[in-house]
Amino acid sequence: MVADFQIIGGGLMGLSTAYALQKRGASVRIIEAREGVGLETSYANAGMLHAFNAAPWNRPGVTRQLLSSLLDPSSAMKLRANAFPSIFKWGIEFIAASRPEPHWHATKNNYALADTSIKYADAWCAELNMQIDTSKNGLLNIARSEREFAAARKLTEKLEPIGFQVHALNVAETVAKEPALAPIADQLVGSFYYPDDYSADAFKFCKALEKALIDNECEIITGSKASGFLREYGTVIGVKTEAESYQAQTTIVAAGARTANLVRPLGLKLALRPVKGYSLTFQNLPGPVLPVIDDNLHAAVTPLGNRLRVAGTAEFTGFNPSLPRHRLAPLLGMLQSIYPEHSQGLTLDDATPWCGFRPMSADGLPFIGATKIKGLAVNSGQGHMGWTLCAGSAELLADLLLSNQTTIEATAFDPMR
């Protein structure tokens, strides 16, 4: 069968894109390399939908941070020397985009997409009656120094005029919001509370979308790795896998950090590289009620039902899937630094470790839209904001491909920029 659209990748982006297109009446096929959907970078991320964190990681000063990480094995943002050859050109663009003007350009466009995306995700969850450990109590970003507090306030003051909702809290108000922080109250200078942000399980969201898609006759092919594209007179007309080929009017590559490798043989050079992140998930660890981000530690701690997940670090190391204890140990240390009482006595053996490869664009903006090759589109590059941006990215791409009016300006996300 020739589908209207087929999507390479069955993670957050691929499933969301399929759902947005299917809602508009299109026939959709998903081709996923793993044995099931949502098993790669969508599986055990921080679990936060957070518009406030829309600023790309290549903020001013990132060059110094990356260089210093070469000598610091526990650095939250870690550059490994063996990654230099694969990220050299990308790295130059990444650093160039860290200047204040391009960084702000990316931040405000990402925020507009994130704000829209969270609203779509809310609507989808309601439509499908999703049970995904959602907690809509807001989110806290704690500050341990006046410098951190001032930097966060400066950013929120720039975003507030375009609709950003945030409340600056003193220490007493912070502890009132999250009583589990009381043991470290003397280490805090305050926090920022984001009432519109929330937490939920991204993998459960993927599974809920999978069910809805299948119920509406979407074809989902798992365990089938895309190996290339079918072309006719310069137009992409389908996808080749190791087993067989599949045709469609439009093929969308939503394969996370592997998107760049898939489209490179077609002459497309997306400035996209993997940035490895880790998480630890603890079962039956009650206490905290709010997702908390600690910028000082570059860590996020999220309650997800009866679980507590701590996520963090950004490692430039290619597609290395190893889970070394020396990289996981800092996450446990971060948890202990934020919640010393609730984490007392815990070891790495008490947690389920995980790593994933965030698809990070050099300029901090995702690639959403048609490419210069007829019949081919992409939806990737959302970096650390994949869970937050998936629904909005999908709705935007669906409108672009079907020539509908978009809800936000799409130019900043053009894959051919």
Stockholm file with secondary structure:
# STOCKHOLM 1.0

chainA/1-417         MVADFQIIGGGLMGLSTAYALQKRGASVRIIEAREGVGLETSYANAGMLHAFNAAPWNRPGVTRQLLSSLLDPSSAMKLRANAFPSIFKWGIEFIAASRPEPHWHATKNNYALADTSIKYADAWCAELNMQIDTSKNGLLNIARSEREFAAARKLTEKLEPIGFQVHALNVAETVAKEPALAPIADQLVGSFYYPDDYSADAFKFCKALEKALIDNECEIITGSKASGFLREYGTVIGVKTEAESYQAQTTIVAAGARTANLVRPLGLKLALRPVKGYSLTFQNLPGPVLPVIDDNLHAAVTPLGNRLRVAGTAEFTGFNPSLPRHRLAPLLGMLQSIYPEHSQGLTLDDATPWCGFRPMSADGLPFIGATKIKGLAVNSGQGHMGWTLCAGSAELLADLLLSNQTTIEATAFDPMR
#=GR chainA/1-417 SS CCEEEEEECCSHHHHHHHHHHHHTTCCEEEECSSSSTTCSTTSSSCCEECGGGCSCSCCTTHHHHHHHHTTCTTCSEEECGGGHHHHHHHHHHHHHTTSHHHHHHHHHHHHHHHHHHHHHHHHHHHHTTCCSCCBCSCEEEEESSHHHHHHHHHHHHHHGGGTCCCEEECHHHHHHHCGGGGGGGGGCCEEEEETTCEECCHHHHHHHHHHHHHHTTCEEECSCCEEEEEEETTEEEEEEESSCEEEEEEEEECCGGGHHHHHGGGTCCCCEEEEEEEEEEEESCCCCCSCEEETTTTEEEEEETTEEEEEEEEEECSSCCCCCHHHHHHHHHHHHHHCTTTTTTCCGGGEEEEEEEEEEETTSCCEEEECSSTTEEEEECBGGGHHHHHHHHHHHHHHHHTTCCCSSCCGGGCTTC
#=GC SS_cons         CCEEEEEECCSHHHHHHHHHHHHTTCCEEEECSSSSTTCSTTSSSCCEECGGGCSCSCCTTHHHHHHHHTTCTTCSEEECGGGHHHHHHHHHHHHHTTSHHHHHHHHHHHHHHHHHHHHHHHHHHHHTTCCSCCBCSCEEEEESSHHHHHHHHHHHHHHGGGTCCCEEECHHHHHHHCGGGGGGGGGCCEEEEETTCEECCHHHHHHHHHHHHHHTTCEEECSCCEEEEEEETTEEEEEEESSCEEEEEEEEECCGGGHHHHHGGGTCCCCEEEEEEEEEEEESCCCCCSCEEETTTTEEEEEETTEEEEEEEEEECSSCCCCCHHHHHHHHHHHHHHCTTTTTTCCGGGEEEEEEEEEEETTSCCEEEECSSTTEEEEECBGGGHHHHHHHHHHHHHHHHTTCCCSSCCGGGCTTC
//
